[in-house]
Amino acid sequence: MILAGICLRIAWLYRIKQNKEQEERFLKFALKEYEASYSTGDFSGTQVSEARILYLAGEISRRIGNEKAAIRYFSFVFGRQKNAREASSIQMAKDRFQELKRTQETPHPLLQH
């Protein structure tokens, strides 16, 4: 999980430098590490909650253009909200989920007749 955080911070630095290719590359590394951390449970006993890891995986998925995966991760956050100790992650996931659902329901202006 430490590697995921480092990759995410490197991606932020590339975002500041406006280097989209490298930003996306490090976002993908971070996502892979967050997914591994979630699946192995190595975040247990740390200050990072399950809801936070799922939110981060959803947000990274959204940023790299994988909206279906983002919606899935945000949905996982909702499913675990009664066990979550981090209300802010749950609220952010709800907000992003609603954003994504609205963009999927609204036809793209160039595709309208």
VENKAGI-V400366 format. One record per residue. N is the residue number from 0. RES is the residue in one letter. PHI is phi in whole degrees, 0 to 359 (* if undefined). OMEGA is omega in whole degrees, 0 to 359 (NA if undefined). Layout:
<<N/RES/PHI/OMEGA> <N/RES/PHI/OMEGA>>
This chain:
<<0/M/*/178> <1/I/297/179> <2/L/298/178> <3/A/299/179> <4/G/296/178> <5/I/295/179> <6/C/298/180> <7/L/295/178> <8/R/293/176> <9/I/297/177> <10/A/300/178> <11/W/300/179> <12/L/297/177> <13/Y/293/176> <14/R/296/178> <15/I/299/179> <16/K/282/180> <17/Q/60/176> <18/N/254/186> <19/K/299/182> <20/E/299/181> <21/Q/288/176> <22/E/301/181> <23/E/295/179> <24/R/301/181> <25/F/284/173> <26/L/296/179> <27/K/295/176> <28/F/299/181> <29/A/298/180> <30/L/300/180> <31/K/302/181> <32/E/289/177> <33/Y/295/177> <34/E/298/179> <35/A/295/179> <36/S/297/179> <37/Y/295/184> <38/S/290/179> <39/T/268/180> <40/G/75/183> <41/D/288/177> <42/F/278/180> <43/S/302/180> <44/G/85/176> <45/T/256/178> <46/Q/279/181> <47/V/269/182> <48/S/275/176> <49/E/300/180> <50/A/299/181> <51/R/293/179> <52/I/297/179> <53/L/295/177> <54/Y/298/180> <55/L/298/178> <56/A/297/178> <57/G/293/181> <58/E/294/178> <59/I/295/178> <60/S/302/178> <61/R/299/182> <62/R/294/180> <63/I/269/174> <64/G/92/179> <65/N/261/185> <66/E/295/179> <67/K/298/178> <68/A/295/179> <69/A/300/179> <70/I/299/179> <71/R/298/180> <72/Y/296/179> <73/F/297/177> <74/S/297/177> <75/F/299/179> <76/V/300/180> <77/F/298/181> <78/G/294/182> <79/R/251/188> <80/Q/295/180> <81/K/289/178> <82/N/263/186> <83/A/280/177> <84/R/253/184> <85/E/235/183> <86/A/297/182> <87/S/295/178> <88/S/296/180> <89/I/295/181> <90/Q/294/178> <91/M/296/178> <92/A/296/178> <93/K/299/180> <94/D/298/180> <95/R/294/179> <96/F/302/180> <97/Q/297/176> <98/E/302/182> <99/L/295/179> <100/K/297/179> <101/R/296/181> <102/T/291/178> <103/Q/285/181> <104/E/278/182> <105/T/272/178> <106/P/296/178> <107/H/296/184> <108/P/303/181> <109/L/284/181> <110/L/266/179> <111/Q/281/180> <112/H/268/NA>>
